[in-house]
Amino acid sequence: MKVLKYIFLFVFIYETIFMNIIRKLKRRKLFDLAQKRSKKTGKKLLVIGNPSNGVANSYTGNDYDCGDVCIDITGCSCKNGARSITSSLEDVIINNTVNFDDYIIFISCTLEYVSDLPLVLSKLNKIDAHDIFVVSIEPYCLAAYLYFGFFTDENNTNYVIYSAPPTSDTIVYGINPLKRYNTIFWIVSIFTILYILNLN
């Protein structure tokens, strides 16, 4: 039974520590590239995803700021005088609130959660790939499919992002096949973990 403990410990460290560090480094790197692209082109920087969201940021600080304009369904906590738009991406597109072509776009772990990704990509995939910088939840980690949302008041992912600019020309995605099993999975997991930890 000790093997189960080691497996659990490995998965825990991989998901909550290693992948979070990788994601934070990726956010900082791509946001820096987006800022440089913004200065080079003279276009303003549009950020999609509240910089203050996420449990890890409460302890390690934000990895990026609001740019010139920030869009998030819960609003953005901007301290740099940026314009904050509280809206879903779908509504921004439908209402033409922002002309995406006028901006360099930085997206952080947001596309996975939208309700209608095909609608969003009908806009984003038409933009020059050099002007979009996307950070997504890696498709080879558990969080991309089953997210521990009821502790963080966040929904589970609707989609899995397989590739996106700047490493590819378009955003490639798939529907999350495990979304409907999220709550059941975590309830079973919690009891399983408690059982394993109590084993001698």
N, C-alpha and C positions, 0 to 999 in steps of 0.2 A: 504493500500500500504506500510505501515511501515514494515509489515511482510516481504515483498520482500527485503527491505533494510537489514533487520537483516539476512535473508537467504544468501544474497550476501556477507555480512560482515563475516558470519560464514565460508562460502566456501573459501573466500579470505584468512582468517587467517589460516584455516586448510591446504590449499594447499601451500601457499607461506611462511608461518612461521612455523607452527607445523611440517608438513611433512619434510620440509627442515632441521629442527633441528634434527628430528629423523634420517634422512638419514646421516647427518654429524656425529652424534654420532656413528652410525653403521659403517661408513667408518673408523673412528678412531679406534674403537674397533677391527674390523676385520683386519685392517692393522697391528695393534699391534700383533694380534694373528699370522698373516702371517710372521711377522718378527721373532717372537719367534720360529715358526715352521722351518723357514729357518736356524736359528742358531742351533736348535736341530738336524736337519737332515744333515746340512752341504751343502744343496742345495742353489743355488743363488735364489734371489727373482725376479720374473718376474711380472711387473705391466702392466695391460692392461687398458688403459684409462689415458689421460693426467691429472696429478694432478691439473693443473691450469685451466681446463675447468669449465664452469658453472658460472652463474652470481653471485651467493652467495659468491663464493671464492674471488671475487674482493673486498668484504667488510670484510669477516671473516677469510681469509687466507686459505691455502691448508690444507686438512685433512690427506694427506699422501704424500710421496715423490716417486721418480722414481724407488726405489729399485735398483737392479743391471742392469736390462734391462727394458725399457719401450716401449710399442707399442701403437701407436695411429694413426689414419688415417690422422690427421693434424700435427702429430709430438708431442713430449713431451718437456716441458720446464724444463729440468733437471739442477739442480745446485749442484748435489752431485757427478758429474763425471760419472753418469750412461750412458749406451749406449742407445741412442734413435733410434727407428725404425719407420720411417714414412711410414705406410702401413696399408691396411685393414687387418683384421684377416684372411679373406679368402685367400688373396695373400700370407700371411705368411705361411699358411698351405699348399697351392698348391706348393709354391716354397721351402718349407721345410727350411725356414729362421731360425727358432728356433725349437729345439727339446724340446717340452713341458715337456717331462718326466724328464728332467734334472733340472726342476725348481719347486719352490713353487710358486703358481700363485695367484695373487690378481687382481680381476676384479671389476671395479667400473662403474656401469651404462653405459655399453657399448654393452652388448649382445642384448639389445632391438633394437639397431639401425643398426646392421649388415644386409647385404642384403641376406645372405644365412646362417641362423642359423643352419639348419641341418648339413651342411658341417662342421661348427665350432664345433658343439657338437659331431660329429663323432670322433673328437680328444679329446675334453675336458672330455667327459663322460667315456673315457677309463682310465683316470688318477685316482689314488687313491684319494678318496674324502677328505681325511685328508690333502691333499696337495693343495686344491683349496679353496679360500675364495672369495665369490661373493656378491657384493652389487648391488642390483637391485632396479628399481622403483617399489614401492609396488603396487600390483594389485588392491588394494582397494582405490587408489587415482586417481584423474582425469588425472594427468600428465602421467600415464601409457598408456592412450588411446588417449588423445588429448593434444599435447604439443604446448606451445606458442612459436613455433620455429622462426617465422619470425621477432621477436624482438631480438633474440639471435643468429641468423644465424645458427640454428641447425635444422636438419630434425626431422619430427615426428617419433615416434617409429614404427617399423615394427612388433615387437613381444612383448608379455607380458610374463614376467618371473613369474611363480607361486611358484617355490621353487628351491633352489640351495644350494650347500655346503657352509657353514658347517652344515646347519640345515637339509639337506637331502643328500642322497648318489649320486643323479644325478640332472642335471638341467632339470626342467620340464617347458615347455613353451606352448604358444598358439599364433596364428596369431592375430594381433591387428585388430578387426573387424571394428574399427572406423577410421582407417588411412585415407581413401579417403575423409572423411568428415571434416578433421582437419581445413582447411582454412575457409570453409563455417561456421563451428561452431564458430570459434573465431570472424569472422566478425559480425555475428549475435549477439554474446555475447557482443561485445564492444558496439554496438548500444543499446542493451537491458540494459546494465549496465548504460550507460549515461542517458537513459530514466528514469531508477529507481532512480538514484541519483538526478535527477531534479524534482522528485515528492515531493510534500509538505507532 
